[in-house]
Amino acid sequence: MITSRLCVAGCLFALAPPAVGADSAAAALLAKSVAAFQKNFASQKHWNWTIFETRALTDKAGKTVQTMPSVTSESLIRSDGRRCNAVTAWGDGREPYLKNADADERCQAYNAIGTPFDIAALLKSANVSVIRQTGSAIAISVLPDKSKVKSPDFAVRCAASIRATIELDPDSFFPLSIEGDVAESGCNSQFVPLVHDGTVTREPMVSQFRKGATFRVTYALQKDKFDNPENSYWISVTQHYSQPWNKEARLLYYWGRQFRVPPNDGSRMVKDIKTTAQEFGAGSQLRFDK
């Protein structure tokens, strides 16, 4: 899950009236979805989770040309109460950096918990319309908003660059799934990663989540073991990304390590993320009931 410089699921956004020209029904539904998304964040404190990630470089035909080491991480709570994720295992057997340290130290090798685009910002998109509305899901189309792709706010300009279909739970209006692609350049960014592997390295790096990337994010409701609905929690159980790879790049950085990548024109980096959740003190496992 991507750099801590990007706004993640915990960000709060004030609800705004529907934009001029927007489908008023779709805008009203998404306003309810933003409220549900923000409310859900408060229930995070009752849960912890484990995340398993895989990465592979593919060629133009979609054939895998290089498989990267998988990585498993867990959620931690720092001494100040904030959450982070830290590595517990590498697929190639490498000892995770600071594996036996306390939470504050392990969080130095921090990767953000969330998605490379801000979900709440996308739910506030202006160019929206209802595709279908059934008893199982409400599907809403989101188109890019070129008037905002140069916004100084990264969350705004990236959301404005995305073309997606969002499915909402018809009862809670929480997003069940978000699938689409980056159609404009507002998600393109450069940042400086912190590489913690015994030393700290700072180098400029281009985000892989940029124009041409495709994605699918799905959520599932984790019901409270003690039948308290306020403690139930929607969590992102799967994420899939297929992202254009810069053919000039020779290194891939993630979770405090760097990996050499061979020259490969027209290649893509495919990343899959699976999350399992457990309620504190309940011993519950990941459940997919709604």
Contacts in CASP RR format, 6 or more apart in sequence:
PFRMAT RR
TARGET T0000
AUTHOR 0000-0000-0000
METHOD contacts of the structure
MODEL  1
MITSRLCVAGCLFALAPPAVGADSAAAALLAKSVAAFQKNFASQKHWNWT
IFETRALTDKAGKTVQTMPSVTSESLIRSDGRRCNAVTAWGDGREPYLKN
ADADERCQAYNAIGTPFDIAALLKSANVSVIRQTGSAIAISVLPDKSKVK
SPDFAVRCAASIRATIELDPDSFFPLSIEGDVAESGCNSQFVPLVHDGTV
TREPMVSQFRKGATFRVTYALQKDKFDNPENSYWISVTQHYSQPWNKEAR
LLYYWGRQFRVPPNDGSRMVKDIKTTAQEFGAGSQLRFDK
1 51 0 8 1.000
1 53 0 8 1.000
1 85 0 8 1.000
1 111 0 8 1.000
1 112 0 8 1.000
1 113 0 8 1.000
1 114 0 8 1.000
1 115 0 8 1.000
1 239 0 8 1.000
1 273 0 8 1.000
2 111 0 8 1.000
2 112 0 8 1.000
2 114 0 8 1.000
2 115 0 8 1.000
2 116 0 8 1.000
2 207 0 8 1.000
2 209 0 8 1.000
3 111 0 8 1.000
3 112 0 8 1.000
3 191 0 8 1.000
3 193 0 8 1.000
3 207 0 8 1.000
4 110 0 8 1.000
4 111 0 8 1.000
4 112 0 8 1.000
5 191 0 8 1.000
6 112 0 8 1.000
6 116 0 8 1.000
6 117 0 8 1.000
6 118 0 8 1.000
6 154 0 8 1.000
6 155 0 8 1.000
7 118 0 8 1.000
7 121 0 8 1.000
7 154 0 8 1.000
7 155 0 8 1.000
8 112 0 8 1.000
8 113 0 8 1.000
8 114 0 8 1.000
8 115 0 8 1.000
8 118 0 8 1.000
9 37 0 8 1.000
9 41 0 8 1.000
9 113 0 8 1.000
9 114 0 8 1.000
9 115 0 8 1.000
9 119 0 8 1.000
9 120 0 8 1.000
9 236 0 8 1.000
10 38 0 8 1.000
10 41 0 8 1.000
11 118 0 8 1.000
11 120 0 8 1.000
11 155 0 8 1.000
12 38 0 8 1.000
12 41 0 8 1.000
12 120 0 8 1.000
13 34 0 8 1.000
13 38 0 8 1.000
13 120 0 8 1.000
13 121 0 8 1.000
13 124 0 8 1.000
15 31 0 8 1.000
15 34 0 8 1.000
15 35 0 8 1.000
16 124 0 8 1.000
18 24 0 8 1.000
18 27 0 8 1.000
18 28 0 8 1.000
18 31 0 8 1.000
18 126 0 8 1.000
19 27 0 8 1.000
19 126 0 8 1.000
21 126 0 8 1.000
22 126 0 8 1.000
22 127 0 8 1.000
22 128 0 8 1.000
23 128 0 8 1.000
23 129 0 8 1.000
23 130 0 8 1.000
25 130 0 8 1.000
26 128 0 8 1.000
26 129 0 8 1.000
26 130 0 8 1.000
26 140 0 8 1.000
26 141 0 8 1.000
27 126 0 8 1.000
27 128 0 8 1.000
29 130 0 8 1.000
29 138 0 8 1.000
29 140 0 8 1.000
29 168 0 8 1.000
29 173 0 8 1.000
30 123 0 8 1.000
30 124 0 8 1.000
30 125 0 8 1.000
30 128 0 8 1.000
30 140 0 8 1.000
30 166 0 8 1.000
32 173 0 8 1.000
33 123 0 8 1.000
33 166 0 8 1.000
33 168 0 8 1.000
33 173 0 8 1.000
33 174 0 8 1.000
33 175 0 8 1.000
34 120 0 8 1.000
34 123 0 8 1.000
34 124 0 8 1.000
35 173 0 8 1.000
36 172 0 8 1.000
36 173 0 8 1.000
36 174 0 8 1.000
37 119 0 8 1.000
37 120 0 8 1.000
37 123 0 8 1.000
37 174 0 8 1.000
37 175 0 8 1.000
38 120 0 8 1.000
40 174 0 8 1.000
40 233 0 8 1.000
40 234 0 8 1.000
43 230 0 8 1.000
43 231 0 8 1.000
43 232 0 8 1.000
43 233 0 8 1.000
44 83 0 8 1.000
44 233 0 8 1.000
46 224 0 8 1.000
46 231 0 8 1.000
46 233 0 8 1.000
46 279 0 8 1.000
46 280 0 8 1.000
47 222 0 8 1.000
47 233 0 8 1.000
47 235 0 8 1.000
47 277 0 8 1.000
47 278 0 8 1.000
47 279 0 8 1.000
47 280 0 8 1.000
48 74 0 8 1.000
48 75 0 8 1.000
48 277 0 8 1.000
48 278 0 8 1.000
48 280 0 8 1.000
49 74 0 8 1.000
49 75 0 8 1.000
49 235 0 8 1.000
49 275 0 8 1.000
49 276 0 8 1.000
49 277 0 8 1.000
49 278 0 8 1.000
50 72 0 8 1.000
50 73 0 8 1.000
50 74 0 8 1.000
50 75 0 8 1.000
50 88 0 8 1.000
50 275 0 8 1.000
50 276 0 8 1.000
50 278 0 8 1.000
51 72 0 8 1.000
51 73 0 8 1.000
51 74 0 8 1.000
51 85 0 8 1.000
51 273 0 8 1.000
51 274 0 8 1.000
51 275 0 8 1.000
52 70 0 8 1.000
52 71 0 8 1.000
52 72 0 8 1.000
52 273 0 8 1.000
52 274 0 8 1.000
52 275 0 8 1.000
53 70 0 8 1.000
53 71 0 8 1.000
53 72 0 8 1.000
53 73 0 8 1.000
53 254 0 8 1.000
53 271 0 8 1.000
53 272 0 8 1.000
53 273 0 8 1.000
54 67 0 8 1.000
54 68 0 8 1.000
54 70 0 8 1.000
54 271 0 8 1.000
54 272 0 8 1.000
55 67 0 8 1.000
55 68 0 8 1.000
55 70 0 8 1.000
55 252 0 8 1.000
55 254 0 8 1.000
55 269 0 8 1.000
55 270 0 8 1.000
55 271 0 8 1.000
56 64 0 8 1.000
56 66 0 8 1.000
56 67 0 8 1.000
56 68 0 8 1.000
56 269 0 8 1.000
56 270 0 8 1.000
57 64 0 8 1.000
57 65 0 8 1.000
57 66 0 8 1.000
57 67 0 8 1.000
57 68 0 8 1.000
57 245 0 8 1.000
57 261 0 8 1.000
57 264 0 8 1.000
57 267 0 8 1.000
57 268 0 8 1.000
57 269 0 8 1.000
57 270 0 8 1.000
58 64 0 8 1.000
58 65 0 8 1.000
58 267 0 8 1.000
58 268 0 8 1.000
58 269 0 8 1.000
58 270 0 8 1.000
59 65 0 8 1.000
59 264 0 8 1.000
59 266 0 8 1.000
59 267 0 8 1.000
60 265 0 8 1.000
60 266 0 8 1.000
60 267 0 8 1.000
62 268 0 8 1.000
65 262 0 8 1.000
65 264 0 8 1.000
65 267 0 8 1.000
66 261 0 8 1.000
66 262 0 8 1.000
68 252 0 8 1.000
68 254 0 8 1.000
68 259 0 8 1.000
69 90 0 8 1.000
69 91 0 8 1.000
69 92 0 8 1.000
69 93 0 8 1.000
69 94 0 8 1.000
69 257 0 8 1.000
69 259 0 8 1.000
70 90 0 8 1.000
70 91 0 8 1.000
71 87 0 8 1.000
71 89 0 8 1.000
71 90 0 8 1.000
71 91 0 8 1.000
71 254 0 8 1.000
71 255 0 8 1.000
72 87 0 8 1.000
72 88 0 8 1.000
72 89 0 8 1.000
72 90 0 8 1.000
72 91 0 8 1.000
73 85 0 8 1.000
73 86 0 8 1.000
73 87 0 8 1.000
73 88 0 8 1.000
73 111 0 8 1.000
73 255 0 8 1.000
74 85 0 8 1.000
74 86 0 8 1.000
74 88 0 8 1.000
75 83 0 8 1.000
75 84 0 8 1.000
75 85 0 8 1.000
75 113 0 8 1.000
76 83 0 8 1.000
76 84 0 8 1.000
76 85 0 8 1.000
76 86 0 8 1.000
76 103 0 8 1.000
76 106 0 8 1.000
76 107 0 8 1.000
77 83 0 8 1.000
77 103 0 8 1.000
78 84 0 8 1.000
78 103 0 8 1.000
78 104 0 8 1.000
78 107 0 8 1.000
79 103 0 8 1.000
79 104 0 8 1.000
83 113 0 8 1.000
84 103 0 8 1.000
84 106 0 8 1.000
84 107 0 8 1.000
84 110 0 8 1.000
84 111 0 8 1.000
84 113 0 8 1.000
85 110 0 8 1.000
85 111 0 8 1.000
85 112 0 8 1.000
85 113 0 8 1.000
86 96 0 8 1.000
86 98 0 8 1.000
86 103 0 8 1.000
86 106 0 8 1.000
86 107 0 8 1.000
86 109 0 8 1.000
86 110 0 8 1.000
87 96 0 8 1.000
87 97 0 8 1.000
87 99 0 8 1.000
87 109 0 8 1.000
87 255 0 8 1.000
88 96 0 8 1.000
88 99 0 8 1.000
89 96 0 8 1.000
90 96 0 8 1.000
90 257 0 8 1.000
94 257 0 8 1.000
96 109 0 8 1.000
97 109 0 8 1.000
97 196 0 8 1.000
97 197 0 8 1.000
97 198 0 8 1.000
97 256 0 8 1.000
98 105 0 8 1.000
98 106 0 8 1.000
98 108 0 8 1.000
98 109 0 8 1.000
98 196 0 8 1.000
99 106 0 8 1.000
108 194 0 8 1.000
108 196 0 8 1.000
109 196 0 8 1.000
109 255 0 8 1.000
109 256 0 8 1.000
111 254 0 8 1.000
111 255 0 8 1.000
114 236 0 8 1.000
115 215 0 8 1.000
115 217 0 8 1.000
115 236 0 8 1.000
115 239 0 8 1.000
116 187 0 8 1.000
116 207 0 8 1.000
116 208 0 8 1.000
116 209 0 8 1.000
116 241 0 8 1.000
117 155 0 8 1.000
117 158 0 8 1.000
117 159 0 8 1.000
117 162 0 8 1.000
117 187 0 8 1.000
117 209 0 8 1.000
118 155 0 8 1.000
118 158 0 8 1.000
118 159 0 8 1.000
119 175 0 8 1.000
119 178 0 8 1.000
119 217 0 8 1.000
120 155 0 8 1.000
121 155 0 8 1.000
121 156 0 8 1.000
121 158 0 8 1.000
121 159 0 8 1.000
122 142 0 8 1.000
122 159 0 8 1.000
122 162 0 8 1.000
122 164 0 8 1.000
122 166 0 8 1.000
122 178 0 8 1.000
123 166 0 8 1.000
123 175 0 8 1.000
124 159 0 8 1.000
125 142 0 8 1.000
125 143 0 8 1.000
125 145 0 8 1.000
125 159 0 8 1.000
125 160 0 8 1.000
125 162 0 8 1.000
126 145 0 8 1.000
126 148 0 8 1.000
127 142 0 8 1.000
127 143 0 8 1.000
127 144 0 8 1.000
127 145 0 8 1.000
128 140 0 8 1.000
128 141 0 8 1.000
128 142 0 8 1.000
128 143 0 8 1.000
129 140 0 8 1.000
129 141 0 8 1.000
130 138 0 8 1.000
130 139 0 8 1.000
130 140 0 8 1.000
130 141 0 8 1.000
131 139 0 8 1.000
131 140 0 8 1.000
131 141 0 8 1.000
131 165 0 8 1.000
132 138 0 8 1.000
132 139 0 8 1.000
133 139 0 8 1.000
133 170 0 8 1.000
134 170 0 8 1.000
135 170 0 8 1.000
136 170 0 8 1.000
137 167 0 8 1.000
137 168 0 8 1.000
137 169 0 8 1.000
137 170 0 8 1.000
137 176 0 8 1.000
138 167 0 8 1.000
138 168 0 8 1.000
138 169 0 8 1.000
138 170 0 8 1.000
138 173 0 8 1.000
139 165 0 8 1.000
139 166 0 8 1.000
139 167 0 8 1.000
139 168 0 8 1.000
140 165 0 8 1.000
140 166 0 8 1.000
140 167 0 8 1.000
140 168 0 8 1.000
141 164 0 8 1.000
141 165 0 8 1.000
142 162 0 8 1.000
142 163 0 8 1.000
142 164 0 8 1.000
142 165 0 8 1.000
142 166 0 8 1.000
143 163 0 8 1.000
144 160 0 8 1.000
144 161 0 8 1.000
144 162 0 8 1.000
144 163 0 8 1.000
144 183 0 8 1.000
144 184 0 8 1.000
145 160 0 8 1.000
146 160 0 8 1.000
146 184 0 8 1.000
147 160 0 8 1.000
148 156 0 8 1.000
148 157 0 8 1.000
148 159 0 8 1.000
148 160 0 8 1.000
149 157 0 8 1.000
149 160 0 8 1.000
149 161 0 8 1.000
149 184 0 8 1.000
149 185 0 8 1.000
149 186 0 8 1.000
150 157 0 8 1.000
150 186 0 8 1.000
151 157 0 8 1.000
151 160 0 8 1.000
154 189 0 8 1.000
157 186 0 8 1.000
157 187 0 8 1.000
158 182 0 8 1.000
158 186 0 8 1.000
158 187 0 8 1.000
158 189 0 8 1.000
160 184 0 8 1.000
160 186 0 8 1.000
161 182 0 8 1.000
161 183 0 8 1.000
161 184 0 8 1.000
161 185 0 8 1.000
161 186 0 8 1.000
161 187 0 8 1.000
161 211 0 8 1.000
162 180 0 8 1.000
162 181 0 8 1.000
162 182 0 8 1.000
162 183 0 8 1.000
162 187 0 8 1.000
163 180 0 8 1.000
163 181 0 8 1.000
163 182 0 8 1.000
163 183 0 8 1.000
164 178 0 8 1.000
164 179 0 8 1.000
164 180 0 8 1.000
164 181 0 8 1.000
165 178 0 8 1.000
165 179 0 8 1.000
165 180 0 8 1.000
166 175 0 8 1.000
166 177 0 8 1.000
166 178 0 8 1.000
167 175 0 8 1.000
167 176 0 8 1.000
167 177 0 8 1.000
167 178 0 8 1.000
168 174 0 8 1.000
168 175 0 8 1.000
168 176 0 8 1.000
169 175 0 8 1.000
169 176 0 8 1.000
169 221 0 8 1.000
169 290 0 8 1.000
171 290 0 8 1.000
172 221 0 8 1.000
172 234 0 8 1.000
174 219 0 8 1.000
174 221 0 8 1.000
174 234 0 8 1.000
175 219 0 8 1.000
176 218 0 8 1.000
176 219 0 8 1.000
176 290 0 8 1.000
177 216 0 8 1.000
177 217 0 8 1.000
177 218 0 8 1.000
177 219 0 8 1.000
178 215 0 8 1.000
178 216 0 8 1.000
178 217 0 8 1.000
179 215 0 8 1.000
179 216 0 8 1.000
179 217 0 8 1.000
180 214 0 8 1.000
180 215 0 8 1.000
180 216 0 8 1.000
181 212 0 8 1.000
181 213 0 8 1.000
181 214 0 8 1.000
181 215 0 8 1.000
182 209 0 8 1.000
182 210 0 8 1.000
182 211 0 8 1.000
182 212 0 8 1.000
182 213 0 8 1.000
182 214 0 8 1.000
183 211 0 8 1.000
183 212 0 8 1.000
184 211 0 8 1.000
185 210 0 8 1.000
185 211 0 8 1.000
186 210 0 8 1.000
186 211 0 8 1.000
187 207 0 8 1.000
187 209 0 8 1.000
187 210 0 8 1.000
187 211 0 8 1.000
187 213 0 8 1.000
188 206 0 8 1.000
188 207 0 8 1.000
188 210 0 8 1.000
188 211 0 8 1.000
189 206 0 8 1.000
189 207 0 8 1.000
189 210 0 8 1.000
190 204 0 8 1.000
190 205 0 8 1.000
190 206 0 8 1.000
190 207 0 8 1.000
191 204 0 8 1.000
191 205 0 8 1.000
191 207 0 8 1.000
192 202 0 8 1.000
192 203 0 8 1.000
192 204 0 8 1.000
192 205 0 8 1.000
193 202 0 8 1.000
193 203 0 8 1.000
193 205 0 8 1.000
193 253 0 8 1.000
193 256 0 8 1.000
194 200 0 8 1.000
194 201 0 8 1.000
194 202 0 8 1.000
194 256 0 8 1.000
195 201 0 8 1.000
195 202 0 8 1.000
195 203 0 8 1.000
195 253 0 8 1.000
195 256 0 8 1.000
195 257 0 8 1.000
195 258 0 8 1.000
196 256 0 8 1.000
197 256 0 8 1.000
197 257 0 8 1.000
201 258 0 8 1.000
203 253 0 8 1.000
205 253 0 8 1.000
206 246 0 8 1.000
206 249 0 8 1.000
208 241 0 8 1.000
208 243 0 8 1.000
208 244 0 8 1.000
208 245 0 8 1.000
208 269 0 8 1.000
209 215 0 8 1.000
209 241 0 8 1.000
209 243 0 8 1.000
210 243 0 8 1.000
210 244 0 8 1.000
211 244 0 8 1.000
212 243 0 8 1.000
212 244 0 8 1.000
213 241 0 8 1.000
213 242 0 8 1.000
213 243 0 8 1.000
213 244 0 8 1.000
214 241 0 8 1.000
214 242 0 8 1.000
214 243 0 8 1.000
215 239 0 8 1.000
215 240 0 8 1.000
215 241 0 8 1.000
215 242 0 8 1.000
216 238 0 8 1.000
216 239 0 8 1.000
216 240 0 8 1.000
217 236 0 8 1.000
217 238 0 8 1.000
217 239 0 8 1.000
217 240 0 8 1.000
218 236 0 8 1.000
218 237 0 8 1.000
218 238 0 8 1.000
218 239 0 8 1.000
219 234 0 8 1.000
219 235 0 8 1.000
219 236 0 8 1.000
219 237 0 8 1.000
220 234 0 8 1.000
220 235 0 8 1.000
220 237 0 8 1.000
220 286 0 8 1.000
220 287 0 8 1.000
220 288 0 8 1.000
220 290 0 8 1.000
221 232 0 8 1.000
221 233 0 8 1.000
221 234 0 8 1.000
221 287 0 8 1.000
221 289 0 8 1.000
221 290 0 8 1.000
222 232 0 8 1.000
222 233 0 8 1.000
222 234 0 8 1.000
222 235 0 8 1.000
222 277 0 8 1.000
222 279 0 8 1.000
222 284 0 8 1.000
222 286 0 8 1.000
222 287 0 8 1.000
223 229 0 8 1.000
223 232 0 8 1.000
223 287 0 8 1.000
223 289 0 8 1.000
224 230 0 8 1.000
224 231 0 8 1.000
224 232 0 8 1.000
224 279 0 8 1.000
224 282 0 8 1.000
225 279 0 8 1.000
225 281 0 8 1.000
225 282 0 8 1.000
225 283 0 8 1.000
225 284 0 8 1.000
226 282 0 8 1.000
231 279 0 8 1.000
233 277 0 8 1.000
233 279 0 8 1.000
235 275 0 8 1.000
235 277 0 8 1.000
236 273 0 8 1.000
236 275 0 8 1.000
237 274 0 8 1.000
237 275 0 8 1.000
237 276 0 8 1.000
237 277 0 8 1.000
237 286 0 8 1.000
237 288 0 8 1.000
238 272 0 8 1.000
238 273 0 8 1.000
238 274 0 8 1.000
238 275 0 8 1.000
239 271 0 8 1.000
239 272 0 8 1.000
239 273 0 8 1.000
240 270 0 8 1.000
240 271 0 8 1.000
240 272 0 8 1.000
240 273 0 8 1.000
241 269 0 8 1.000
241 270 0 8 1.000
241 271 0 8 1.000
241 272 0 8 1.000
242 268 0 8 1.000
242 269 0 8 1.000
242 270 0 8 1.000
243 268 0 8 1.000
243 269 0 8 1.000
243 270 0 8 1.000
243 271 0 8 1.000
244 266 0 8 1.000
244 268 0 8 1.000
244 269 0 8 1.000
245 261 0 8 1.000
245 264 0 8 1.000
245 266 0 8 1.000
245 267 0 8 1.000
245 268 0 8 1.000
245 269 0 8 1.000
247 263 0 8 1.000
247 264 0 8 1.000
247 265 0 8 1.000
247 266 0 8 1.000
247 267 0 8 1.000
249 261 0 8 1.000
250 260 0 8 1.000
250 261 0 8 1.000
250 263 0 8 1.000
251 258 0 8 1.000
251 259 0 8 1.000
251 260 0 8 1.000
251 261 0 8 1.000
252 258 0 8 1.000
252 259 0 8 1.000
252 261 0 8 1.000
252 269 0 8 1.000
253 259 0 8 1.000
275 286 0 8 1.000
276 285 0 8 1.000
276 286 0 8 1.000
277 284 0 8 1.000
277 286 0 8 1.000
278 284 0 8 1.000
278 285 0 8 1.000
278 286 0 8 1.000
END
